[in-house]
Amino acid sequence: MITTTRRAALIGALAVPTVAGLAQWRWRHGEDSVLLHDSSLAAGRRFADAGRMRGGEVLALEGDRIRLAGKVLERRPSLIAGVSRHADALMLEDVARESGYVRVAEIHGRARSCSAQSCLPGWQGIARMARMAGGDWVEALADYAAKPGESAGRALASVAAPRVDPGLVIGWVLAPRG
């Protein structure tokens, strides 16, 4: 007999639409992703640690952000996710837009979920994952971004005490337009 908790069952049910919706996107864009983080933020370090544990490519937002973004975008990754301050997120989004990328999701640390109307259609699964993860939204985002669609939501099953991040922390996801 398999035992499960209510939380684990909800996580599984919410991850299914997210994984299912990624099939067409993954077919068109591939599965490589880059995770960017502000290492001066505790949430950024947690994001980096979680991303590395899943085998993701993790880069710190250091030095000239525009040059860093240019180097990352030259490789045309299928997904760029990050945890940073709002100003860095806006600057990186602006550079990415010129390369054909669009912000598909935004998660605010204080709210622990996607802000109003900031998840594009087909990407609302990220908001559901963040809400279910609560204080562990940073780890859930890293789990999702490191291997898009492979085992979305695995980090959500964490039983660790929830952590609260200050409102200046923002999680974001950029993907190729179309």
C-alpha positions as CSV (number, residue, x, y, z in Angstrom):
1,M,0.0,0.0,0.0
2,I,1.3,3.4,-0.9
3,T,0.8,6.2,1.6
4,T,0.6,9.8,0.6
5,T,-0.1,13.1,2.2
6,R,-2.7,15.6,1.1
7,R,0.0,18.1,0.2
8,A,1.8,15.5,-2.0
9,A,-1.4,14.6,-3.8
10,L,-2.1,18.3,-4.5
11,I,1.4,18.9,-5.7
12,G,1.1,16.0,-8.1
13,A,-2.3,17.2,-9.4
14,L,-1.0,20.7,-10.0
15,A,2.2,19.6,-11.7
16,V,0.4,17.5,-14.3
17,P,-0.9,20.4,-16.4
18,T,2.4,22.2,-16.1
19,V,4.3,19.2,-17.5
20,A,1.7,18.4,-20.1
21,G,1.7,22.0,-21.4
22,L,5.5,22.0,-21.9
23,A,5.5,19.2,-24.5
24,Q,5.0,21.5,-27.5
25,W,7.2,24.2,-26.1
26,R,10.1,21.7,-25.4
27,W,9.7,20.3,-28.9
28,R,10.2,23.7,-30.5
29,H,12.8,25.2,-28.2
30,G,14.8,22.4,-26.6
31,E,15.5,21.7,-23.0
32,D,18.6,23.8,-22.2
33,S,18.2,26.5,-19.6
34,V,20.3,29.0,-17.7
35,L,19.6,30.0,-14.1
36,L,20.8,33.5,-13.0
37,H,21.0,34.7,-9.4
38,D,22.0,37.6,-7.3
39,S,24.5,36.1,-4.8
40,S,24.1,39.0,-2.4
41,L,20.5,37.8,-1.7
42,A,19.8,34.8,0.5
43,A,17.0,33.8,-1.9
44,G,19.5,34.1,-4.8
45,R,22.0,31.7,-3.0
46,R,19.1,29.3,-2.3
47,F,18.1,29.4,-5.9
48,A,21.7,28.7,-7.1
49,D,22.1,25.8,-4.6
50,A,18.8,24.2,-5.7
51,G,19.6,24.7,-9.4
52,R,23.1,23.1,-9.0
53,M,21.6,20.1,-7.1
54,R,19.3,19.5,-10.1
55,G,22.2,19.7,-12.5
56,G,21.3,23.1,-14.0
57,E,23.7,25.7,-15.4
58,V,23.9,28.4,-12.7
59,L,25.5,31.8,-13.2
60,A,25.8,34.7,-10.7
61,L,24.7,38.2,-11.7
62,E,28.1,39.9,-11.3
63,G,29.8,42.7,-13.1
64,D,28.2,44.1,-16.2
65,R,24.7,42.6,-16.4
66,I,24.2,43.6,-20.0
67,R,27.3,41.9,-21.2
68,L,26.5,38.8,-19.1
69,A,23.0,38.8,-20.6
70,G,24.5,39.1,-24.1
71,K,26.7,36.1,-23.6
72,V,23.8,34.0,-22.3
73,L,21.5,35.1,-25.1
74,E,24.1,34.3,-27.8
75,R,23.6,30.6,-26.9
76,R,19.8,30.9,-27.4
77,P,18.8,28.9,-24.3
78,S,15.2,27.6,-24.3
79,L,14.6,29.1,-20.8
80,I,16.3,31.7,-18.6
81,A,15.1,31.9,-15.0
82,G,16.4,34.0,-12.2
83,V,16.1,35.3,-8.7
84,S,17.3,38.9,-8.3
85,R,16.2,42.4,-7.4
86,H,13.5,44.0,-9.5
87,A,16.0,46.4,-11.2
88,D,18.2,43.5,-12.5
89,A,15.1,41.6,-13.6
90,L,13.9,44.6,-15.7
91,M,17.3,45.2,-17.2
92,L,17.8,41.6,-18.2
93,E,14.2,41.4,-19.6
94,D,14.9,44.5,-21.7
95,V,18.1,43.0,-23.2
96,A,16.4,39.6,-23.7
97,R,13.4,41.3,-25.5
98,E,15.8,42.5,-28.2
99,S,16.9,38.9,-28.7
100,G,13.3,37.6,-29.1
101,Y,12.6,36.6,-25.5
102,V,9.6,37.5,-23.4
103,R,8.9,37.4,-19.7
104,V,6.5,34.5,-19.2
105,A,6.3,34.5,-15.4
106,E,7.1,36.7,-12.4
107,I,7.1,35.6,-8.8
108,H,7.4,38.1,-5.9
109,G,9.1,36.8,-2.8
110,R,6.7,38.4,-0.4
111,A,3.5,37.2,-2.1
112,R,5.1,33.8,-2.9
113,S,3.1,33.5,-6.1
114,C,2.8,35.1,-9.5
115,S,1.7,38.7,-9.3
116,A,-1.5,39.8,-11.0
117,Q,-1.5,39.1,-14.8
118,S,2.3,38.4,-14.9
119,C,2.1,34.8,-16.1
120,L,1.4,34.4,-19.8
121,P,-1.2,31.9,-21.0
122,G,0.3,28.4,-20.8
123,W,2.7,29.4,-18.0
124,Q,0.3,29.6,-15.1
125,G,1.6,26.3,-13.8
126,I,4.6,28.2,-12.5
127,A,2.2,30.3,-10.4
128,R,0.5,27.1,-9.0
129,M,3.9,25.6,-8.2
130,A,5.0,28.7,-6.4
131,R,1.8,28.9,-4.3
132,M,2.0,25.3,-3.3
133,A,5.7,25.7,-2.3
134,G,5.0,28.7,-0.1
135,G,8.2,29.8,1.5
136,D,10.1,27.3,-0.7
137,W,9.1,29.0,-3.9
138,V,12.8,29.7,-4.8
139,E,13.7,26.0,-4.7
140,A,10.6,25.1,-6.7
141,L,11.5,27.6,-9.4
142,A,15.0,26.3,-9.5
143,D,13.7,22.7,-9.8
144,Y,11.4,23.7,-12.6
145,A,14.0,25.8,-14.5
146,A,17.0,23.4,-14.2
147,K,15.1,20.6,-16.1
148,P,12.0,22.2,-17.6
149,G,9.2,19.7,-17.5
150,E,11.3,16.7,-16.4
151,S,9.9,16.4,-12.9
152,A,8.2,19.7,-12.3
153,G,7.3,20.2,-8.8
154,R,9.7,17.7,-7.2
155,A,11.0,20.4,-4.9
156,L,7.5,21.2,-3.7
157,A,7.4,18.0,-1.7
158,S,9.9,19.5,0.8
159,V,8.8,19.2,4.4
160,A,11.2,21.9,5.6
161,A,9.8,24.9,7.4
162,P,8.7,27.6,5.0
163,R,11.1,30.6,4.5
164,V,9.9,34.1,4.0
165,D,11.9,36.3,1.6
166,P,11.8,40.1,1.6
167,G,9.6,41.8,-0.9
168,L,12.6,43.0,-2.9
169,V,13.3,39.5,-4.2
170,I,11.7,38.6,-7.5
171,G,11.8,35.3,-9.4
172,W,11.3,35.5,-13.2
173,V,11.3,33.3,-16.3
174,L,12.2,34.4,-19.8
175,A,11.5,32.2,-22.9
176,P,11.7,32.7,-26.6
177,R,8.7,34.4,-28.1
178,G,6.3,32.2,-29.9
